[in-house]
Amino acid sequence: MAFPQPRPQAPQLPQHLLRTIDCQQGAVRAVRFNADGNYLLSCGSDKSLKLWSVSRGTLLKTYSGHGYEVLDADGSYDNSQLCSCSSDKTVILWDVATGQVTRKLRGHAGKVNCVQFNEEATVILSGSIDGTVRCWDTRSRRFEPIQVLDEARDSVSSVKVAQHELLTGSVDGRVRRYDLRMGQLHVDFISSPITCVCFSQDGQCTLSSSLDSTVRLLDKSTGEMLGEYTGHKMKGYKLDCCLSSKDTHVLSCSEDGHVYCWDLVEGSLSLKLPVGKAVVQSLSFHPTETCLLTAMEGRVQVWGTEPEDTEEDTMAT
C-alpha cells in the first residue's frame, strides 16, 4: 500500500536563539553576513570592525583604522577583501587576511551611512549624509571616485547593487534605481524618509522601509505596490529590512525590541521575534540558509530554525 505524500511544510523561520556574541566594541551599528554566510561582520561605535565565525561565535580579526564609529560594512565575493564606512567621512578597503588598510577613500562631505561591493568587488559604492553615492574603483590608485550620483536631495541611507542595477534609498523619501547599462534612472516616491532598501532574490521587486513604520514591496519594473507590512515601530532610527533567502518572508528591525517577520504574499505577521528590551539596530539574513543575525546594543544574536544539538558539541570536546 502506498503511503500518501507528506504535505509540503511551511517555510521554517529562524526563531531559536543559537548564540549571543558580546562584541565588546561599544554599540553595534550594523551586522552583516559575508558572501557565503560562514562569517559575520560587526560594526562598532568604538571605531572598530570585527570578523567573527558564525558557527562558533569566535572573534577572528579586528580591523582598526577608522577615526569614528563604523556604520556599515560588506565582504567581497571571494572573502579576500572588506569595505567599511564611518562617521569619519571615509570608506576603507581592507585586506581580510592581514587586517591592513588597502585604501582609505576620502571625498564625502559628511558621515558615510552605507557601503557595498559590486558582484566582482571591482567597485565600492558608498552613500552619505552629503546626498551623494560615490563609486570607487578598488583596483585603481586614483583617489577620486569614478562616478558621483548626486540626485538625492537629502542623506542617502541605503545602497544595494545587483548586476547592472543600483538601488538607493534617501531621507528625501525616494527610492532610486539606476540602470547602469541603459543609463536610466527610475524614481519611486514614498512620502516618508527611507531607512533601508533591497532587491528581492529573484530581482523582480524592491523592498524599502521608512520612518512611517511601514515596509513596502514594489514591482521593480512598474513601481506598483505589491505589499505593505506594518505593526513594527520605526520612527526615529535608521533600521534594516530584508527578505528571507527564498523570498518567502519580509523582515524588519523594530524600536520595540523585536524583529517582525511577515509572509510576503499574504502580508500577515508570521513571527514576532523577541530580541531584547532595546532597539534592534540591524539585521542580516543568511544568503542561502534559514539563519538570521540581529544586533542590539553591544551584542549580536544568531538565530536558526532548530536549537543546536549540544550533545555532539560536548562529545567532540
Steps between C-alpha positions, in 0.01 A plus 500: 500500500629844408525755773376850415769751426576728796345844468757763408607677817469872542841670483665490839605821665813582702330511840753318720788695654818304424752733660562853619832669427616779728692702242675732748517788252248742646158505334480276192383729219463229234536124466555329163550148371788450259434366147474130595346550845779333699626824654347819632618860520413726792538878477576669831451843647857461637638551141572127447379245248506136614485169313342201679430133434122454488502135610736544794444864592876554519686817407728449199634851436460864601542774239607839640548812288183707512502822700140479616222241531463244219152506345498228233720234340501242221713203401622418149368189319834317550540601867838665430390862557269702720368852465363716778373854549492733794387827653858614432391563134725222364460162332773241570597201285658229718709193437316225693802282577745765621248743650681785324340802333540456124349840417330779688254683275421862576256725316169496683415826677334330799452166672472199269190294583524199273749310287496203264720320251376423152490128420857483367632721785650732237289795620397623845179704524453732797204715603536800728317764699639742235231368259738323261585147401865462405638215290862408572723277286665251737790427260594855406756711686295812429339658800198653325179301455432377146144634527293716735121465503355815655127472423394461864379816672590375847710237674544165319418238761529175304674365189464158334643371172392202290658433161463824300251665736553725798227563757517792744276626777507857628360712780333701220242217485608359166617159388726541195595219266786567261520275196873540438491310170227717348598821679148540640368613838165379639357679805225380735370757745414379849384784719718412799881494547647169379720307744585189295451358150569161344431290191304177524707187431321447167579859395137585422416714804642763730444520874523825696446596861420851613440710810120469477550150648419334167690260277392504135551248221497653151503344156839604364394566142160667555539653847166342599463434873478126557493498879503715812624359829427674831484440874860575587632833628742706292470869574844639573770241429663386176410131518539211256246297306566195283347200326558140601738301281213349298283816478227343716510753783563869562697590813554829680672631810286687747548754776293282738769232535356252248566386145175484303466233234207509256382256235597675175187403305234518769646795691413333830740498795665156516740564787575770754845410624582634850865610482516713814390820671679756281485599132591224254766699315580274206427163341639276227353185343722210395549489119373141465392357837231591752727684738472857628736745668374781721685778682388666823715734709843331524395149399425295190251213509503199264159341435416168330203272432599232753679515833854373448575147620734559793571129556716481190694804616576348839599167345734676260681666789 
